[in-house]
Amino acid sequence: MKKENLFLAFNGVDDVLITQCARYHADNKVVKYNKRFSMAACVCLILLTTITSTAAIHHFWGRGLSSYFNATDEEQQSLTDQGQAIIFSESDDYSKYAITDNGITLTPVAIVADDNKINLAVKYSGIELNNDAEPNINIDEVYIQGYEGNTLGYSMGIKDDELIFIIDGTDSIDSGITLTGKTLHLELSDFSVVNFDSSEKSLGGKWTFDLPIPEVSNAKVIDLNQSLSDFNCEAASIKISPISAEIRYNISEDVLERWLDERESPVPYIASLTLDDGKIINCEDLDSLNNIDGLNNNAIFSVEFNNIIDPNTIKSVEIKDVNGNMATLTLK
């Protein structure tokens, strides 16, 4: 990542720890990425032109990812068996994933993904941290080998003493583009310790990983083609997987011009999900990405869940916008 393309973006989080990040977008294209991390996080956006298991194995994603998704034991077993999660410690040669530099070892724990999202947990060892200190590390390079989408976003933080890397590859044009089955390339450097008083001690080091991305998305796509007069757009389709959802909108030329001029994103967002049993899942405070594509007159809203959700149990989706408009998209 070139220094001249860096744009620092800061989010308020419980454990404040900011790392370097980049943000760049082309004309007529607006991308916004909102994080819910209750851990340190920064956001970066870049414009770009399986394990086989048996029932005898107890699949555990590690403390970081299982906590991040509030995943039950049964959910971890199911998604791993289906091929939507890879647990690196289940490899015959787990040691091959560990990389040590300057006395600090980074080891991938597990990765959970779908068509649009990648969630990777990495544990660190070789250093003892005080209770009031947090680790930090630079993300030097992230890319997906074989990925043909036009937008890639990433963030990093700490959850239950593990580094969590979130990569978002929601493509603004082609909903068929997927991250699954590809390889994640991740370059990290300069592990450091941030103390309670914000002082930071750099320990240096470089770590480069090339990791397989799960091959299964478990996503369900539903064509909507529903006119939303209050929102001045059409809900074209929705894609839902156990870990995320995205809605694609079609917009007219005059609406596009108004939306691009808005300071706060006018793209309708997913406010909640209603399940078959009547349970309502609030989505307003979850990680999200919205994108207005001025070249193709469309927009997307993408959200990542903080629980594992069976797409087949979602009865309806409630959407809102910044102006207070509301609508229900019935899926069944």
C-alpha positions in Angstrom: 0.0 0.0 0.0 1.6 3.3 -1.1 2.0 6.0 1.5 0.5 8.7 -0.8 -2.8 6.7 -0.9 -3.2 6.6 2.9 -6.2 8.1 4.5 -6.6 7.6 8.2 -10.1 6.6 9.5 -10.8 6.4 13.2 -13.7 4.7 14.9 -14.7 5.1 18.6 -14.3 1.7 20.2 -14.1 0.5 23.8 -10.4 -0.4 23.6 -9.1 2.4 21.5 -6.3 1.1 19.2 -5.9 2.6 15.8 -3.8 1.1 13.0 -2.9 2.4 9.6 -5.5 2.1 7.0 -6.2 3.3 3.4 -9.3 4.7 1.9 -9.7 5.7 -1.7 -12.7 5.8 -4.0 -13.3 6.7 -7.7 -15.6 9.3 -9.1 -19.4 8.6 -8.9 -18.8 5.8 -6.4 -19.3 6.2 -2.6 -18.5 3.4 -0.2 -19.0 3.7 3.5 -18.0 1.0 6.0 -19.4 1.0 9.6 -17.9 -1.2 12.3 -19.5 -2.5 15.4 -16.3 -3.9 17.0 -16.3 -3.9 20.8 -12.6 -4.1 20.2 -10.0 -1.9 18.5 -10.7 -1.4 14.9 -9.7 0.6 11.8 -11.4 0.6 8.4 -9.8 0.4 5.0 -11.3 0.5 1.5 -9.4 -0.3 -1.6 -10.8 0.0 -5.2 -9.6 -2.9 -7.3 -10.2 -2.7 -11.4 -11.9 -27.0 3.3 -11.2 -28.7 5.5 -12.8 -32.2 5.4 -13.9 -33.2 8.9 -15.6 -36.1 10.5 -18.3 -36.2 13.2 -15.7 -37.4 15.7 -13.9 -34.0 15.6 -15.1 -31.3 18.0 -14.9 -28.1 15.9 -14.0 -25.0 17.9 -13.3 -21.7 16.1 -11.2 -20.4 19.0 -12.3 -17.8 21.6 -12.1 -14.8 19.3 -14.4 -15.9 16.4 -16.8 -18.0 18.5 -17.3 -14.9 20.7 -17.5 -12.5 17.8 -20.4 -14.4 16.3 -21.8 -15.7 19.6 -21.7 -19.1 17.9 -23.0 -22.1 19.8 -21.2 -25.4 19.8 -23.7 -26.8 17.4 -23.4 -23.9 15.0 -19.6 -24.2 14.9 -19.9 -28.0 14.2 -22.5 -27.4 11.5 -20.8 -24.6 9.5 -17.4 -26.3 9.7 -18.8 -29.7 8.6 -20.6 -27.9 5.7 -17.3 -26.2 4.6 -18.1 -22.6 5.6 -15.4 -22.6 8.2 -11.8 -23.8 8.3 -10.1 -24.6 11.6 -6.3 -24.5 11.0 -5.5 -26.4 14.2 -7.3 -29.4 12.7 -4.6 -29.6 9.9 -2.3 -32.6 10.0 0.6 -30.1 10.2 -0.7 -27.1 12.2 2.9 -25.9 12.8 3.2 -24.9 9.1 0.8 -22.0 9.7 2.8 -20.5 12.5 5.3 -17.7 11.7 7.8 -16.3 14.2 9.8 -13.1 13.8 11.5 -11.1 16.5 10.4 -13.7 19.1 6.7 -13.2 18.4 4.7 -16.0 16.8 1.5 -15.4 14.9 -0.7 -18.5 14.2 -4.0 -18.5 12.3 -6.8 -20.1 14.4 -9.8 -20.3 12.2 -11.5 -18.6 9.2 -15.2 -18.2 8.6 -16.5 -16.7 5.3 -19.3 -16.4 2.8 -19.5 -14.8 -0.7 -18.8 -11.3 0.7 -17.2 -11.6 4.1 -14.0 -13.1 5.5 -13.4 -13.4 9.3 -10.0 -14.6 10.3 -8.7 -15.1 13.9 -4.9 -15.1 14.6 -3.4 -15.8 18.0 -0.1 -14.3 19.1 2.5 -15.7 21.5 6.0 -14.9 22.7 5.0 -11.8 24.6 3.2 -11.2 27.9 0.9 -8.2 28.1 -0.2 -6.3 31.2 -3.9 -6.2 31.9 -4.1 -2.6 30.8 -2.2 -3.1 27.6 -3.3 -4.1 24.1 -1.5 -5.5 21.0 -1.3 -3.6 17.8 0.0 -4.6 14.3 0.3 -2.9 10.9 -1.6 -4.3 8.0 0.7 -3.8 5.0 -1.1 -5.6 2.3 -4.4 -7.5 1.8 -5.7 -9.1 -1.4 -7.6 -12.1 -2.5 -5.9 -14.2 -5.2 -8.4 -14.7 -8.0 -10.9 -12.0 -6.8 -12.4 -10.0 -9.6 -14.6 -7.6 -7.6 -14.1 -3.8 -7.7 -14.2 -3.1 -3.9 -12.3 -4.7 -1.0 -12.6 -3.4 2.5 -10.8 -4.6 5.7 -10.5 -3.9 9.4 -8.6 -5.3 12.3 -9.1 -5.5 16.0 -8.8 -7.7 19.2 -11.4 -10.0 20.6 -10.7 -12.3 23.6 -6.9 -12.0 23.1 -6.9 -12.9 19.5 -6.4 -10.6 16.4 -9.5 -10.6 14.3 -9.3 -9.6 10.6 -12.5 -8.7 8.7 -12.4 -8.5 4.9 -15.4 -7.3 3.0 -15.6 -8.0 -0.8 -19.2 -7.1 -1.5 -19.1 -6.2 -5.2 -21.1 -3.2 -6.2 -21.9 -4.5 -9.7 -21.9 -8.3 -9.8 -23.7 -10.2 -7.0 -22.3 -13.4 -8.4 -18.7 -12.6 -7.6 -17.6 -14.6 -4.5 -14.6 -14.8 -2.1 -15.2 -18.5 -1.4 -12.6 -21.0 -2.5 -9.9 -18.5 -3.1 -6.7 -17.6 -1.2 -6.3 -14.7 1.3 -2.9 -13.0 1.1 -2.2 -11.0 4.3 1.0 -9.1 5.1 1.6 -7.8 8.6 4.4 -5.9 10.3 5.5 -4.1 13.4 3.8 -5.8 16.3 3.6 -3.3 19.2 2.1 -2.9 22.6 -0.2 0.0 23.4 -0.4 0.9 27.1 -3.3 2.4 29.1 -1.7 5.8 28.8 -1.6 5.5 25.0 2.2 5.1 24.9 3.3 2.5 22.4 6.3 0.2 22.3 7.2 -1.2 18.9 8.7 -4.7 18.7 9.0 -4.9 14.9 8.7 -8.1 12.9 7.1 -9.2 9.6 4.6 -11.9 8.9 3.1 -13.0 5.6 0.2 -15.5 5.2 -1.5 -17.2 2.3 -4.5 -18.9 3.7 -7.4 -20.9 2.1 -10.8 -19.3 2.2 -13.7 -21.7 2.8 -15.4 -23.0 -0.3 -19.0 -22.9 0.9 -21.1 -19.7 1.4 -24.5 -21.2 2.3 -26.1 -18.1 0.9 -29.7 -17.8 -0.3 -30.5 -15.3 -3.0 -34.1 -14.0 -3.4 -35.2 -11.8 -6.3 -37.4 -9.1 -4.9 -38.1 -6.5 -7.7 -40.1 -4.5 -5.2 -40.8 -0.8 -5.8 -40.1 1.3 -2.7 -41.8 4.6 -3.4 -40.9 6.2 0.0 -37.3 5.4 -0.7 -37.3 6.4 -4.4 -35.7 3.1 -5.4 -36.4 -0.5 -6.2 -35.2 -3.4 -4.0 -33.8 -5.7 -6.7 -32.6 -8.7 -4.6 -31.4 -9.9 -1.2 -28.7 -12.4 -0.5 -28.6 -13.9 3.0 -26.0 -16.3 4.5 -25.6 -17.5 8.1 -23.2 -14.6 8.8 -24.3 -11.7 6.6 -27.0 -10.2 4.3 -26.9 -7.7 1.4 -29.7 -5.9 -0.4 -29.2 -4.5 -3.9 -31.2 -1.5 -5.1 -31.9 0.0 -8.5 -32.1 3.8 -8.6 -33.0 6.4 -11.3 -30.6 9.0 -12.7 -32.2 11.9 -10.8 -32.3 9.9 -7.5 -28.7 9.0 -8.1 -27.6 12.6 -8.3 -29.5 13.4 -5.1 -28.0 10.5 -3.3 -24.5 11.3 -4.3 -24.9 14.8 -2.9 -26.1 13.6 0.5 -23.6 13.9 3.4 -25.2 11.0 5.3 -25.8 7.9 3.3 -29.5 7.7 2.0 -29.1 4.0 1.1 -31.9 2.1 2.9 -30.4 -0.1 5.6 -31.4 -3.4 7.2 -32.9 -2.5 10.6 -34.1 -5.9 11.7 -35.0 -9.4 10.7 -38.1 -11.3 11.7 -37.8 -15.1 12.0 -40.5 -17.7 11.5 -40.9 -18.1 15.2 -41.6 -14.4 15.6 -38.2 -13.5 17.0 -36.9 -10.1 15.9 -33.2 -9.6 15.4 -32.0 -6.0 15.6 -29.4 -5.2 13.0 -29.0 -1.4 13.4 -25.8 -1.5 15.4 -24.0 -4.2 13.4 -21.1 -3.9 11.0 -22.3 -2.6 7.7 -21.2 -1.4 4.3 -23.2 0.7 1.9 -22.2 1.6 -1.7 -23.6 3.9 -4.3 -22.4 3.1 -7.8 -23.0 6.1 -10.0 -21.8 4.3 -13.1 -24.4 1.6 -13.0 -27.3 3.4 -11.2 -27.4 1.0 -8.3 -26.7 0.8 -4.6 -26.1 -1.9 -2.0 -26.3 -2.3 1.7 -24.4 -5.1 3.4 -24.5 -6.1 7.0 -22.6 -8.8 9.0 -24.5 -10.5 11.8 -23.3 -11.0 15.4 -25.1 -14.3 15.6 -25.2 -17.3 13.3 -28.6 -17.2 11.5 -30.2 -19.8 9.3 -31.3 -18.0 6.1 -34.2 -20.4 5.7 -35.8 -19.2 8.9 -36.0 -15.5 8.0 -39.6 -14.5 7.3 -39.1 -10.8 6.5 -36.6 -7.9 6.5 -37.3 -4.5 7.9 -35.5 -1.6 6.2 -35.1 2.1 7.1 -33.3 5.2 5.9 -31.9 8.3 7.5 -35.1 10.2 6.8 -37.2 7.8 9.0 -38.9 5.9 6.1 -39.6 2.3 6.8 -40.7 -0.7 4.8 -40.9 -4.5 5.1 -39.6 -6.9 2.6 -41.5 -10.2 2.9 -39.4 -13.2 2.0 -42.1 -15.9 2.5 
